[in-house]
Amino acid sequence: MAKGFRGGFGAKNGGGNNMQRLMQQAQQMQREMEKEQAAISEKVFETTSGGGAVKVTMTGEKKLQSLEIKPEVVDPEDVEMLQDLIVAAINECVDAIEEETQAVMGKYTMGI
């Protein structure tokens, strides 16, 4: 290093205090993130497809809690339609969880 260099995080320029303050802010932000992640995990998301014919309930951890199918949509001649409705409802619910997670956590990740 060049003679007389005064850069870095030495105590002479207050860098040590700045580094400690940054660490404290990072720890605080991590605690806030964990709290918000826990809140999302405990939240219940509900979506429907087929005009309410199929209803899906999931936790924020993307765990399926319930699946309700209206009897009138059950047609043994058209099982494919029922399967499509179930898949659509589940995918919509997962998308809702992802959107909420991104909206809440995006302030911490800054789009990363």
PEKAGI-V764414 format. One record per helix or strand of 2 or more residues. SS is the DSSP state (2 for helix, 1 for strand). FROM is the first residue (numbers start at 1). LEN is the number of residues. Records with the same first field share a line. If there is no record, write none. Layout:
SS=FROM-LEN / FROM-LEN
This chain:
2=11-3 / 15-28 / 71-3 / 79-31
1=44-6 / 54-6 / 64-6
